[in-house]
Amino acid sequence: MIAKPVFMALSLFLGTSGAETAQPAQALASSEQSRLGSGQAGRSTHLTADSPIQDLLQHPAFSGFAPLIMPRHERAVDDTMLIRDFGALLPYHTNVDPEVVVAGLNRMIDDETAGNTVFHDIYTAEQKRADPSLNETGLFFFRGKAGAPFAVIAAGGGFSYVGSVHEGFPYAAGINAEGLNAFVLRYRVSQGRAAAMGDLSAALAYIFRNAGQLGVSTEHYSLWGSSAGARLAASIGSHGTAAFGGEPLPKPAAVVMAYTAHSDYAATVPPTFVVVGAHDGISPPAAMQRRVEALRKQGTPVEYRLYDDVGHGFGIGSGTSAAGWISEAARFWKKHALISAATTTSESR
């Protein structure tokens, strides 16, 4: 069962974008006509849980970036595997609901069919020629209300893969249901955490530079991450983008962290929303609780959720006690963004 806000988000909030489509995986995409068909009819064809992964990789709506939807774009998989078995490709994740996976993919198909660019390069062609590993990167854009703030979401995978289909695209759809914009980051896993940190910094710089075309506000943005992705989000929240070689940008208005043992934090940290499962053997609740206590001690607003029926990598928590946490976290973000806005207005007088 999928939480209602996520289902609602999958059919709402289509917008426009003037940004160019991405090119990182074009060399990997087949130039032959897909069995799904070319043209508008094939482009709008929805996937199902019983669709083979071949249909995802060859879908006309994903032309040029389909391999980057996969956990490891360069790793060969059995393309006859059904999407309902996608969880087998996500060893650090649990509760992988094929209907949730399919809903996120079909949302992107609908956006592309409507003429709205989903995938965006964060690096230039020149940068990618100089460093081919940058071809592993990009942003998937899920449009919410035009002019609303944005979130950037970094899925987990132990820096060995990126589980966007489970805890990236579904998060973005839930955030859209709250009227907010969302980007899902595809970061490098071939070079470890340092490279991934650089990718998140570059992604934020890209959004700030192109905010007008994208139709998003750069004020009071948030960072969301799960497991390894939460390390990225929390690090920017603590230290800012310049600390990781990026352009100096404002810190986020809120950080949302799911199931990570990340312990580093600065003296000033944005309001933080934290979730973890009671049966998490990879990032035990005790590690999350220590962070929560430390942040609260220094005055950081924190909301903490411990769910008693899930383990590590539970995603949106469909069918569990964690269902609905995306909406709660988005409302936490909106609450503290308003506080931040009021403070800024007061101090500027």
N, C-alpha and C positions, 0 to 999 in steps of 0.2 A: 504493500500500500504506500502511495506517495503522498507526502504532506500537501494539502490543498494549495497553499501559497505557491508552491513550486509548479504545480499543474497550471495555475492561473498565469504565472509568469511566462510560460512557454508560448502563449498565444497573444501576449500583450506587448506594448511598448516598442513597436517597430519604428525606426527613424531613418535618417539619411546621413550619409557621410561623403565628404569630397576627397577623402584620403585614397591613395593608390592602393590597389590590391597587392597582396604579398607575393614574393617570388621564391622563397627559400627552398621549396621542395620540388620545383618544376622539373628538375632533372630526373626526379624519381617518379613523376606522374606519367602514366601511359599516354602516348599520343594517339593511340587507337580509340575508336569509339567504344565506350563502356556498354556492357550489356544492359545497363539501366537506360541507355539512350542518350543522345545529345539533344540540345535544344531545350526549350522551356519546360516541356512535359517531363523529360527525364530529370531536369534540374530540380523540379519540385517534388519528385518521388520521395515519399517518406520511407525511412528504415523501420524495421521491426526487430523484436528480440530474436526472431528466427532468421534474420538476414545474415548472410555470411560476411565476415570482415572484408572480403573482396568488394562487396557492394559499398562499404564505407570508403575504402581506398580509391575506388573508381567512380565515386559519385560526382556528377558534373558540378554540383554546388560547391564541392571541396577542391575543385581543380587548382593545382598549384600549391596546396598546403595540406592535403589529406594525410600524408605521413606524420605530420607534426601533431595530429590529434592522438596518435598512438603513444603509448608510454615510452618507447624507444624508437625513434623514427628510422634508424638505420638497421635495426635488428629484424631479420626475416622472421615472419610468423606464418603459420598455416592459414592462408587466407580463406580456407573453407570453414574455419572455426566460426561458430555462430556468435553473434553479439551477446546472446544470453550467457555465454561462457567467458565473457571478458574478464571476469574476476580472476581467472587463471593467470592472466598477465600482470596482476597486481599483487605480488606476494606479501606486501606489508599492509594490505588493506583487508577489511572485513565488511560484511553487510553490503556487498556490491549488488545493487538491485538492477537487473537488466532493463526494467521499464524506466527507471530513472536515467540510466545511461542513454537509452533510445530517445527519451524526451529531450534531453540536452542537445543531442545530435540533430533531431528534427527541428528544434528551435533555430539552429544555425542554418539549416536548409531553408526554412521559411524566410529568414532574414535575407539570405543571398538571393532567393527567388524574387523577393520584393525589391531587389536592387540595392540593398544596404550592405556595404562591405563589412564582412565579419573579421577577416584576418588582416593584421597590419604588421609590416616589418618595423622593427625598432632600430635597426642598423642600416646604414646606407650600403649600396652595392659595392662601393669602394672599400668600406670597412670589411665587408664579407669576403671580398677578394683577398684582402690582406690577411684575414684570419678566417679560414673556412669553417671553423667551429661555430661561428656566429650564425651559420645557416640553420642551427638547431633552435633558433629563438623566434619569438614573435608574440603578438597580443591578439586574443580573440575578444571581440567587442560585443557585449550584450547591452543593447540600448534600453535605458529607462526613460524617465522624463527629461525632455530637452532642457538643458541649462542646470540640471540637478548635479550635485557632487558625484564623484566616482569612487569606486573601490577597485583596488588591484588585488587579485587572488592568486596565491602561489600554492599549488597542490603539493602533496608530499610524494615520497618514493625513495627515501633514504639516499638521495643524490645519486641513485642508480637508474631511476626512471621518473616520469612525471605523470601522476594519476589524474589528469584533468577531467577525464570522462566521469570520474566518481566524485571528486571533491573540488572541481573547478567549475565546469559548466553548470551542474545543478546548483551550486552556491550562487552563481551569477544570476540564474533565473529567479531564485528566491529573493535576491537583493532587488532585482527589477520589480518584483511584486510590491516592494515598499516604495516604488517610484524613483529609485536610484539607479545610476549607471554602474556597470561593472565590466572590468577587463580581466581575462584569465591569462596569466603569464606562462608562456612556454620558455623555460630557461634551460641553460646547458647543464647536462649531467656528466659530460665527458671529462670535465676538469675540476670537479669538486665544488665546495661551497663558495670559494672566493669568486669563481667565474659566475656562479649563479647570483651572488650579491651584485656583481657588476651589471648583470642583465636586468635585475629589478631596478637598479638606479637608472639604467638607460631607458627602461620602459617608462618610468615616471617622467624623465626628461622629454621623451617623445610625446606623452600626453599633454604635458604643460605647453610644449611648443605648438601642438596642433589642436588645442582645446576648442578653438573657434570652429574649425572644420568638423571636429568630432561632436560638437554640441554639448560639451560638459563644462561644469564649473571646476576650477582648480582650487577653490576654497573648501576647506574642511573635508578633504578626501580621507579615505581610510585604507588600511592595509589588512588583508586577511591571509592567513596561512594555516596549513595543516601539517603536522609532523615536521619534516624537513622544511617545508614551505613556511611554517610558523617561525622557524629560526630566521628566515630571511626577513619576514615582516617585522618581527620583534627587534632585529638588529637595526633596521632603518628607523624604527620608532625610537630606539634608544640613542642612536649615534648620528642619524641623518645620512643623506645620500653622499655628501662630500667625503665622508669617512671611508667610502668604498670606491673612490675614484670617479664619482658622478658629479654632475652639476649641483651646486648648493641650492637646495629647494627647501620649502617649509616642511616641517615634520607633519605626519598625519594627525588628524583630529582624534582618531581612535585606532587601536590595533585589536584585531580579533585573532586569537590563538587557539588552535585545536590540537590536543594531544601531542605535546612535545616536552622533552626534558631540558629545553634551552634555559640556561640559568643566568646568562649575562644580562645586565641591565644598567642603565645610567641613573644619575641623580634626578633627572627629569624624564619621565616616561609618559606618553599619551594615555588617556583612559583606556583600559584594557578589559576585554571580554574573553573569558577562558572557559573551554569545555574539555572534558576528558571522560573516558569510560572507566568504571570501577574494575574491570577485568583487563585493563591495558597492561600487557607484559613487556611492552617496548618502552613506553613512557609512563611509568607508574604514577597514579594519582598523587602520591606523596611528593614527587618532584614538582608537579604543578602547584600543589598546595604551598610548598616552600616559596615559590615565586610569588604567588598571590599574597602571602603574608608579608613578604619583603616589600612588595609594591605598596600595599596598604599602609605599612609602617612609615613609608616616606611620603604618604599623602596622595598617592595615585588612586583615582577612582577605579575600582575593579568589581566586576560581576563574575562569579564563579559558578559553574554548573558541573556536578558530578552525576553521571548516569549509571545506574546500577546494573543494567542488563546488556552492556556493550563492551567491546574490547578496543583494540587499536584500529584506527583508520575506518571509523564507522560512517564517514561522509555526512549526508544530511540526516542520517538516523531513521530513514523510513521504516515504519513498522516497529519501532522501539520507543523507549521513553525519551530518547533524544529528538524525536520528530518535532519540528517546529523551532529548533534552536537558531536556524538562520534568521528567521523573522525577529526573534528576540534580540539577536546580536545587531541586526540592522537598526532596530528601534533604539538600542543602547547608543549606537553611533549617532543617530539623528539627535538624540537627547543631548549628547555632549558636544555635538557640532553647534547646536543652538546656544549652549552655554559659552562656547568659544566665541561665537559671533557676537553675543551680547557683551562679553568682556572686551573684545577688540573695539567695538563701537564706543564703549564707556571710556576706554583708555585714550581714544583718539580725540576726545572732546577737550 
